[in-house]
């Protein structure tokens, strides 16, 4: 019974990137929600993505703080970051 890795959407990747970018390995849910709202994420999208990533064990929750559990996701790249060969 193999476990299939969930497909990550742009919203999922944004959530993970902001969480990782906050440093310290954890961030309060209030601060993370605020940062994601600055990037245009709605509360309903935040709640959906948070639940999805918790169940997929990409993130964890401890005392109101969210932590990154899996770091093997594809970070978002800005348009200018793509390597040319």
Buried (B, 14 or more C-beta within 10 A) or exposed (E): EEEEEEEBEEBBBBBBBBBBEBEEEBBEEEEBBEBBEEEEBEEEBBEBBBEBBBEBEBBBEEEEBBEBEEEEBEEEEEEEEEEEE
